[in-house]
Every structure is written in structure tokens, then in C-alpha cells.
């Protein structure tokens, strides 16, 4: 039995995985969605940093004494997931990045922000140290129904800015981890440059989904199928 540890991106908690988790459990696997400190039911901690999020994931795995772990990180959560994957050692079976950011040693989410670090820093400063959730209009064009967008909006809470500005800490090359990268094509047809470089590793492979950035909402059955493939490897 594989143990799936599922971590959603910014603003979202464990409930984001409900539909995917049901299918994984139905296939006979253990499923452990994680809510990171400062969001969803753990909301309110502006000072919750990136290393706090790494520890949230590691502690879930160690507390439950999980082995054969497929560790799944979506969007922002790819950054703490990539670091946690190193730290759980032989417990790790595979990493899956779902349209995710990937960690780079000494770099933060803010430092790699596509509009430039200053833009993200100004946004956080203007919102009391938090990253404000997206509005319903900002989810358009991502393959989501109106009902799915409503669920996303209602399940989103402000994301602690400290986790976005704190740098990643990696002990070794990320390309050495057994990894699948899931690229959601409505969010851009090609992986980012850092991911494209990592995909040259023999231990990384690319899977594409014809949907937007939130496949756990838009295409949960297909995402579950992809994850189950990793359980069979």
C-alpha cells in the first residue's frame, strides 16, 4: 500500500484534495492531506515561514510512521514538498509536483516571482503580511466550472507572507529525487526554465494534463489516475 501525502498550494488546506483523496482511498491506499500552518483551519499566523511548512509535512509523515510515501505538492507547496522529500529519507517512494514551483537552495518564492520580487513584496506589505486569495474572476480560463470556482474561493484564506520570502534549504540536487512533474497546459504550454532543466535528469519525467492550474478541482479523476500510476511503479 502506498501512502499519499497531499499538499495544496497557496491559500488552500487539506479539503482541496477531497475528490482526489476519495479515489486514492477507493484504490486501497493511505491518503494524508496536509494543511500548512497559517492557512485554512490553521489560518492566522502571518509569521508561519517556509521552514515551518517543511516541518508540517515531515512531522505528518513521521508522526504516522509512513513509508512508501508518494509526496505530492501543488503550486507553492512544491517548494516545501521538495525540501521535505529530502528530509524523510528512505520513507520516500516518489515526488509529484503538480504544476508546482520547485525549490532552489537559497531562493524563495518571492525571489522567483514572475513580476519581480518588488511586486510581490509590495503586495504582501499592502495586505498585512499576507498574500490575498484570488477572486472568482482570476480563476477564469483554467478549465473550472462555476461550482468549482465557488469551492475554490470559499476554501481560500490569506497565505502567510513569511513562507513566501524565506529561502529554501536543500542538501543535494533536486534532480536526484525520483520525480514526476505534472504540467497543466491551460496555465502555460511549457514548464518553466528551472523545471525544464530538472527534467533532463533520468529520475524525472513529465506528464501533461489538458486543464488549468487547479486540477484537483477541474480534473480530480485524471489527477488521481496519474498519482495511482506512481503507486504502481
N, C-alpha and C positions, 0 to 999 in steps of 0.2 A: 504494500500500500504506500503510495506517495503522499507526502504531507505538503499541501499547497499553502504557502503564506502569501497573502494578497495585500498589497499596499497601494491605495489610491493616491492620486496627485493632489495638488494644492486645493484647499477648501473642503475636501471630501473626507469622510470617515469610512468605517467598515461597511456601512449599509450600501455603499456604491456597488459592492460586489454581490448583492443578494441573488440576482438571477444567475450569474456565473457560478457562484458557490453552490447553489441548489443542484446544478448539473454535475459539478465535480463530485459532490457527495453522492448523487444518484449513481455515479460510476464506481462508488466504493472507496473513495479516497478521503483522507482527512483534509479539512479546509479550515484555515485560520485567518480570517480578515483582520487587519490591524488598523486601529485608529491612532494616528500620530498625536503626540502631545500638542495641545493648543487649538485643535480643530474639532468640529462636530461635537460629540458628547464630552470631549476633553477641551472644549474651547476656553479662551480667556487668557491664555498665557502668552503674552507678546514676547517674552524672553525665551520661549522654547526654541533652542537652537538646533542646528543640523545634527550635531553630535547627540543631542537628546533624542532625535528621531532615529538615528542609527541604533542607539541603545534600546529604544522602544521595540525595535524589530528583533534585535539579538535577545533581549530578555524574554520576548514571547516564545522564541524557539527554545531557549534554554530552560525556561520555566516549565514548558510542556514536554521537555526532553525529546524533541522532534528529531528524527533522522530521515534520510532520503527526501530532503526538502527541495521543492521547486519554489524558488523565491521570486515573486512577481512584483515589479514596480511599474507604475503608470505615471507618465508625465514627470512632475517634480520629484516624485518618490523614487525614480530611478537613481537619484543621487545618493540618498541614504541606503537604498537597497544594494547598490554596487559596493558600498563600504561594508555593510553588514554581511554580504556574501563572503568577503574575505575573512571576517572575524568568526564565522561559525565553523570554519574548518571542514572536517570530514562529514559534518551533518549535511553539507550542501550536495544536492544532486545536479541542479541546473538553475540558471538565472534566466528570467524572461523579462526583457524591457518592453513595455507596451507603449509605443510612441513616446518614449521617455527621454528625458535628459540623462546623460551619463556623467559620473563623477570624474574629475581630473584633479590630481593631487595639487593642493594649494589654491584651487579655483573654487568659486562659489556660483550659485545660480545667478546672482546679480552680476558678477563679473562677465558672464557669458550672455547676458540678456541681449536679444537681437536689436533692441533700440538703443543700446548702450547703457552702461551701469548708472550714469547720472539720471536717466529717465526713470529707472526702477527705484533708485534711491529717493527721488523726489516723490514718487507715488507712495512709497512707504511712509515717508515723513508727513505727507499730507493726510494720512489715514491712521495716525496714532501708532505707527509702527507695525501696522498690519497691511497685508495685500487684500484689497477688497474683492469679493467674489464677482464673477462676470454676471451681466444682466442677461435676460432671456434673448434679447436681440443679438448678443455676441455669440450665442450658440448656433445661430442660423448658418446653413451651408455645411453642416457637419453630419448630415445623414440622420438627424434626430427628428422624431415626431414631436408634435406639440406636447403630448403627455410626457414624453421622455425629457424634454426641456424643462417642464414644470417640476419633475422629480429632481433634476439636477439643481435647479435654482433653489428649491425648498430644502435640499440637503446640503447646500453650501454655506460655510461660515467663513469669516475673515481668517486669513492664514498668517501665522506669526512671522514677521519680517526677519527676525534673528536667524531663522532657519534658512533663509534665502541668502543672507550675507555672510554666514560663517563658511570658511573654506573646507573642502573635502580633505580627508586624510586617507591615503592609500599606501599600503605596504609594498605592493608589487604591481605589475602591469595588469590592467583590467582585461586585456586580450587573452590572458591565461585562463580566465574563468570559462567554464562551459556555458555558452550563452546563446539564446535566440533573441533577435531583435524583431519586434512586430512593428512594421511601418504602416500607418493608416493613411491611405493615399489622398483622401479629401483634405488632409491637413498639410499636404505638400507631397509631390510625387517622388522625391528623393530623400534619403537620410541626410542629416546634417554632416558637415565635413568630419567632425570628430568621430561620429558613428561609422561613416564610410571607411575611415582609416582602421577602426577596430574590426570591421567586417572582413578585412584582409586576413585576420587570424584564422587558422584552421579550426579553432574552437568556437568560432562564432558563425551563425547562419542567419539569413534574412528571410522573414515571412511577411508577405504583404496582405493587407485587408482593404477591401474596397468600401471603406467607410471613413468616418471622421475621427476626431481625437478622443472621443469617449466611447470606445467600442463595448465596454461593459454595460452601457445603456443602449447603444444603437444596434449592436450585433452580439448579444451575450452568448447565443448558442454557438456561433462561429468562433468566438474567442475561447469559449470552453473547449471546443474541439481542438484548437491549436494547443491549448495547455495540456489536454489529455495526451496529445502526441508526445509531449515531453515526458509524461509519466511512463510511456511505453518504451522509450529509448533505453 
